[in-house]
Amino acid sequence: MINSLDLQDLEARLKKYISNLNTKDYNFNPVNSGNNSNGNNMQLGFLCYALKTMYTLNDSKLDNNDYINGILKKNKFISRDWHQLL
């Protein structure tokens, strides 16, 4: 049984988990392994999940303009004011 919750450790683990879900070209899988074709086809939902989690954790990747521009370029239907959606 865990007596205390280390929030910094939890934050680091969440960032690592989200990073591990990232595949090529700014796509995110729902799981690390065992993904089926339905999970592969639902990329936008998991991108939103990943971005919201990264935003909540104040992930430094969101400060990188190349990272954000890569997402916007791949998903042209996302508004340039994406942060207002969070």
Buried (B, 14 or more C-beta within 10 A) or exposed (E): EEEEEEEEEEBEEBBEEBEEBBEEEBBBBBEEEEBEEEBEEBBEEBBBBBBEBBBEBEBEBBEEEEBBEEBBEEBEEBEEEBEEEE
